Amino acid sequence: MKIGIACYPTYGGSGVVAAELGKALAERGHQIHFISYAMPIRLDGFIGNMVYHEVEVSSYPLFDFPLYTPALASKIVEVTKFERLDILHAHYAIPHAISAYLAKQILGNNGLKIVTTLHGTDITLVGLEPSYLPVMKFSIEQSDGVTAVSRFLREKTLTNYHINKDIQVIPNFVDTKKYQRIDAANIRKNLAPNGEKVLIHVSNFRPVKRVPDVVRIFQLVRQKIPAKLVLIGDGPDRSYCEQLARELDLIHDVKFLGKQSELVCLLSASDLFIIPSQSESFGLSALEAMACEIPVVATSVGGLPELVLHGETGYIAEIGDVERMAKYAIDLLTSDAKYKLFSAASRRRAVEAFDAEKVIDLYEHYYEHVLSGQPALTE
Ligand code: GMT
């Protein structure tokens, strides 16, 4: 198949999923064309049948705001014409799905099918704003196929937008051959020189991630056991978190590493992943940690309970219940036997339910269904 992928290139789950999906599809022999305003992260390495097309957004004194939506539509038109795309896969609905719809209208009846994957705040937050809602609803309804990364997100879409449409749940995935625990003794020695336990969190530090809760959880954990905290990523709340770590006199035990491209070695040097989000449609970073044998302490929101099995691969608590999450963390980190069971179960769940090979199969089958005009697959 010839597949165009429109996505955000930035540090965030939807761009990661789009890039990993495109690479895997290219390795299976499909022609893949990424379309974005910058090179998507994780699009490393050369694969012959995978190319990247950059969207140029020109400025003009009249344009107070960059006009990305029409520029993206024009690039989709160009790539579809020259490369004869079968499918345009829009990752994160705003604005990719409406740009794809516009391109399809411009192209006329050339057979291009649009598949839109809903990722999270496109549905739960941004898309609900009055300035976007009608366009969101329309672009989802007009897509030839729609997938959501969790059952939670599918239900939210159907109820929030009053949409009567088949939405296929295709969960996020992890390459469990690449994401597996490796010997990271040197990194561990650097992070925790005196054998401390290592807690880790990876995110884009947006308020919805509640990263200050990670720092507060760590404060309670460190009162009971020797521990270090590693924070990976960057975003609006990072400065506040650094300030909080100083105020709580934790700064010597908390490492802010910023954005990192090599996560496996850092995850392999850690013991527990904390994800105390206010809203999380899936939680890809938690899945990557689980593949590296790390249990997860999470909140009971969105798709997280579909990923983290309470009492088996980690624990789940209410949003903001820092004390309970700290209690769970201490419980796991102080019981070797229980920790080993949770750690093995985390890896097993990642391999059995979310391995890339299986989920890429689901996408391939879904594309075939959309191209054949058949109704959606069922779960
Ligand atoms: O929706 C967002 O906040 C952005 C998006 C992203 O690009 O990081 O994250 C969402 O998509 C990820 C990949 O499918 C999911 O793993 C995240 O749970 C989801 N984020 C939220 O729902 C907050």
Boltz pocket constraint, residues with backbone or C-beta under 6 A from the ligand:
constraints:
  - pocket:
      binder: B
      contacts: [[A, 8], [A, 11], [A, 12], [A, 13], [A, 14], [A, 15], [A, 17], [A, 92], [A, 118], [A, 119], [A, 120], [A, 121], [A, 122], [A, 149], [A, 172], [A, 208], [A, 279], [A, 280], [A, 281], [A, 282], [A, 283], [A, 284], [A, 285], [A, 302]]
      max_distance: 6.0
